[in-house]
Amino acid sequence: MKTLRSAALAAGVLIALSPLTSAQAAGPSAAGRPQPSYQWELKPTGSASQFRGLAAVSKDVAWVAGSAGQVLRTVDGGASWQNVSPAGAEALQFRDVEAFDAQRAVILAIGPGEDSRVYRTTDGGRSWAESFRNTDPNAFYDCLDFNDQRHGLALSDPVDGRFRIAATADGGKSWQIQPSAGMPAALPGEFAFAASGTCLVAGPGRTAWFATGGGDRPRVFRTIDGGRTWKVTDSPMASGAAAGIFSLAFRGPLFGVAVGGDFEKPTEAVKAASVTYDGGRSWQLVPADKAPKGYRSGSAFVPGTLASVIAVGPSGSDYSVDGGRSWTQFSDGSFDSVECAGHGPKAACWASGAKGAVARLAVQR
């Protein structure tokens, strides 16, 4: 896996983590207008953890969660970071964090059996309450997301042949395992990837989607009733033991993007992205010559735009201005996760990854 340039980490300066210049990365859009030039502005954390869990709240506020049970928070745009890790969590692997603001956040630790846990804070990480601990040795939770500040879902790999869903209706204070009858049967070898906290995403109302891989074909599951019942659709993306869909991003109930590929072939762009216009009922494959330039583990829509999307992975970052139908690489820096949030001047996109790497997106128009 590639790492970020050490000099840039030390200086925390604005750089384009790529041999591409701004002029090369930018170009005319489909409408003939110049496209924006994207760059990552590194925000040194002083940590060596791998941060696959990322929650963007605004330009100023972000949370990251990762290996060795570490959770960090910034409230000043990454100029400084506070270690707000739960006490006694050093052996846990945090892979997802969802934050409502600078004070309230929910984090997910992954792993088999009791390694899968959920913690919740309402005081900026000064204290944490464990709100869920998995007791089924066959369950392995991968990711979670919230529709709003009350309703959320957490996804486990198949148990007794079906993916398992835990749901909360009180902001993560308590979780209830949903009946398996509403979940379609899993395929042999099928599972979800705990790569960036975006294997499951929640939409408006009680809609949600989760994506899979590992089997003979990846699939996307969707619910409109808060996780009680699900429908499933095959995806045309890469398949195999190390391949599938690693990340979903939706703009509203219908318009979505999936990215992934084969993590054992990080620079191979074949079958690495697809798009949907009907809420995940069908998916169209992005041709290899227009796809992200390799396996991608995270994706997010850019605030204030209708169809601009960012995708990140170990071999670089790409952007799309047409809703994922075509992509342009703008960085070769390694990130696992990307998330965007906020409105107007407070809007921002953040990325996180290995060796404590965190960055915020700078857009030059």
Sequence and secondary structure as in RCSB ss.txt:
>XXXX:A:sequence
MKTLRSAALAAGVLIALSPLTSAQAAGPSAAGRPQPSYQWELKPTGSASQFRGLAAVSKDVAWVAGSAGQVLRTV
DGGASWQNVSPAGAEALQFRDVEAFDAQRAVILAIGPGEDSRVYRTTDGGRSWAESFRNTDPNAFYDCLDFNDQR
HGLALSDPVDGRFRIAATADGGKSWQIQPSAGMPAALPGEFAFAASGTCLVAGPGRTAWFATGGGDRPRVFRTID
GGRTWKVTDSPMASGAAAGIFSLAFRGPLFGVAVGGDFEKPTEAVKAASVTYDGGRSWQLVPADKAPKGYRSGSA
FVPGTLASVIAVGPSGSDYSVDGGRSWTQFSDGSFDSVECAGHGPKAACWASGAKGAVARLAVQR
>XXXX:A:secstr
     HHHHHHT EE SSS  HHHH  B TTSSB  EEEEEE   S  S   EEEE SSS EEEE GGG EEEES
STTSS EE   TT TT EEEEEEESSSS EEEEEEEEGGG EEEEESSTTSS EEEEE   TT EEEEEEESSSS
 EEEEEEEETTEEEEEEESSTTS  EE  GGGS B  TT B   SSS SEEE STT EEEE BSSSS EEEEESS
TTSS EEEE  S  STTEEEEEEEEETTTEEEEEEEETTSTT  TT EEEESSTTSS EE  TTTS SS   EEE
E TT SS EEEEETTEEEEESSTTSS EEEE    SEEEEE  GGG EEEEE GGG EEEEEEE 
